[in-house]
Each structure stands twice: as C-alpha cells, then as structure tokens.
Amino acid sequence: MKLLFASAEIYPYAKTGGLADVAQALPRALAKSIDILSVMPLYDFIDLTHFEISSLDEIIWVKLGKNYYQIDLYQGYNQGVKTIFIYEPLLCRCQAPYSDEHGDYPNNDLRFGIFSKALVVLSELYDIDLLHLNDWHTALAALWSKEISPKLHTVFTIHNLAFQGIYPQTTMKRLGLDSSYFKPDGIEYWGDINYMKAGIAYSDAITTVSPRYAREILQPHFGCGLDGFLRVYQHKLYGILNGIDTQLFDPHSDMTISQNYSSSTLKDKKINKYTFCEKSRLEYSKRALFIFIGRFTEQKGLDIIIQALPQLLKMELNISILGEGDPTMAEELLDISREYPNLSVLFGYDESLSHRMYAAADFLLMPSSFEPCGLNQLISLRYGTLPIVHRVGGLYDTIIDIEDISSSICGQGIVIEALEPDSVTRAVKRALILYKSSNNFTLKAKHNMHCDVSFQKSVGEYLDVYYSLD
Ligand code: ADP
C-alpha cells in the first residue's frame, strides 16, 4: 500500500500548532511499516536552501471552475520521510499559512481548494492507494477523489472540530463544485459551505486524535454544530491517540535547552529553571515555576487562568506565559504582569523558547475547556514537568490525578474536574504541597519521564484503519 499524508503544515517547515508536530511525527513513525510520502504547500517563508528542498522540474495542472492553476513540484526529506511540496502562487505567497496581522486571508477558500484538488491529481501521478487528509484545509480532496479517482481511498483526521472552513455559497462556483453537493447531507451548512463536512461525508474513514474526543464530538456540547452530522458517520469514526516525536522532544539531547538531563540526572533540570528565571527577570528562582504555552483562547482555558492569577500570584511561585492570540487577553496579562513581579508574559511564537520553558518548569498549566488531544501535556511528561489539566478530551486519556492509582494511564498530574478559577487555585495549592515534599515530587517526575508518549502504540491502530479499507 502506498500512502500520501497531506497537511497544510508540517514541522519544521511550517508550524502554527499541534497539527504540524503530528504531521511530522506520525509519518516518521508510519514509515517503518508502510510506503509513505508527505505533502504540503511550499509557502514563501520556507527556506529552500536551509531545508535542502529541490525542484522536481515537474508541473501538474489543477482545474477549479473555469480556471486552471499551474503547480510546481518540489521535494525534500523530513527525518527520512520523503516530502512533496507544491508551489502555486495564490496558495504559497504568504507570511504564515492561514493569516497575518489583519486576520485570516480572504482567499483561504480558494487557496485550500487548490491544495485539496492538487492532492487528488498528485495521488494519480504517484500511484497512491490511500490519501490521508488532515483537517479542513485538505477535506475537499475526499469529495474530489470520489469524482476523479474512485479507487483512491481516503482517511480524514479531525485535529480540531472548532475550525471547519466555512465560506459563502459563492465559493461553490469558484471551486467548480456541482450544485448537487449544496444540501444538508452534503457540504451545505446554514446557507454556507463547510469544508469539514466534505471530509466527514466523503472520506472512507474518519479519525480523531483521542478516544475520548471521538466520543465527545458526538454530543452537542463538544460537537461545534456538527455532532448530529458526525453521528450519521459514527460507524467509520475512530479515536486514535496522538504521540510526539520522542527524539525531537528529548531533554537528554535537546540542543535548545541550557542543561541536558534525563530521569537519572533530574537534579540538573533545575539549572534550566535558574537560567530561565534569570533571563525572564523572575526573582526567587527556587520557587516552583508554572508555565502556560499556547494560543490565547478560551479553548486553552487562558480566560480562567487570568481570572485566577491575582490569587495565584500571591502564593510562593513564579508563573511564565508564552503565546499569542486574543488581544484582550494579551492586554489583561500585561496589566497583571506590571503589578506582580512573579509573572512573566512572553508574546509570540518561539519554538526554542518553548523547549526551554518545558525544561525549566515544575508544572504546566493546561486547563483547556476542550482538547482534541493536546501535545503540551505529553511534552511535559517527557521533560519531567507535572501537568495540571482539565479532565477533558485527550487530557482525560493521557493524564490521571496523582491520587488516582486505579487507572492504567501512565501520565500523572493534577486533574481539575470542574473548570472555574477556584478549581485552578485549588489545583495550584495541591501542586505546591507536592513541590514541598521534594522526594515525592521527584518520584512523580521520574515516573512521568518513563511513560511512552511516542506514536508507537498508535501506529498499529492507524494501520488497522488503513488496511480495513483495502
Ligand atoms: P493546538 O491546539 O494549538 O494545536 P497542541 O497542544 O495540540 O495545541 O500543540 C501545541 C504545539 O504548539 C506544542 O508543540 C506547543 O509546544 C506548541 N506551541 C504552542 N504555542 C506556542 C508558542 N507560542 N511558541 C512555541 N510553541 C508553541
């Protein structure tokens, strides 16, 4: 079987979040068992020389409506996985994959229409048996594969149901989509069209990134308006847990951190904390350090953290927050940081800095209101940083409370049952008690560092889905 794995972002070429991590780590893990190619757009900001990407001197044509789009093909290798890059100016002339300082690009409907159609054309060119699509940017390929390449199987993975790709009905014409698809059991959605619906309806199998989230999205509370639609396709929906690339996220060999360490040299982790606190101007570096890394959104529970901060910052601790997103939240954080010297707020997206923070911290704050899988808690386990999580989605599947010894889940942390500021405050108080009993705290960190957070277990589950379609 020959597999084409398609994503709008793949680490290290382009990354806005967990999708890029997964689109690097999963193909790398799958490559041991299956013939696999990855594919993504060759955005202008990707450095061809640095990543040793070269032209294939080959073009393909994609027709959408009345227009033809010429696509140039390139290739490179990502940790041994052959990666095809497609270059088309509308799709690729950008500063970031989906948006800039003015918001989402207004032609994202066309950009990812071009990308999705190109995936089907490329599958024919490379004799692909199975096209693995990820999120709405690729979803229309499931529909077009049924039209153009009926023998091509498709698997569609939902990484976050909250982002669906919703555009006005006029997009149908721009993309040359037959009006027969404009119906509630097709891609119509409250008078608009919804790319995610194409992936759900027309793929041969749907996966999502944790077993718990697979169940949650069938309910109105987590279904983002598509729970009813998903229930129709429940028979082909699988929840398969994400992992991380344990070679890229490894405190023993991570080149970006101040001091490497492993579970047997865990005391060296502290050097990372002292260095980080000094650079971030956080005094009292012997105090417990709590971090938050991620998008400034309600999904990640940052609104709840902000409400809890005045209480938290009166305790003997340091908090450091890295991310970007909602400007109101950013403003509120700045205001609070002016008042409390034990809070540092770092704005922007910075891969190396995030590694240094995982290495430096004692605890990760991750009270997400919903979480398809979440990678931050898995990275934290690997770096001996204890996660504090809300019991939801993939967090439910990967972290158990330190008091709960009955579960088969390896990762231990502090689990919040009901998401509200007081619960976060209580969880942090529990964390500080654990931190004071330092032997116990070290034992937990060591235990977590030995948990298998790789993709190894999930690869078998993906292969079962792939071969079930043969
Ligand atoms: P998301 O829902 O945003 O995809 P995940 O938990 O699945 O969240 O994955 C987030 C990934 O992005 C992790 O690798 C995390 O370390 C990284 N990340 C998030 N925000 C930032 C940031 N501001 N700077 C650097 N890395 C970040």
Residues whose N, C-alpha, C, O or C-beta is under 5 A from the ligand:
A	BS01	ADP	T16 G17 G18 L19 D21 I293 G294 R295 L322 G323 E324 G348 Y349 D350 E351 S354 G374 L375 N376
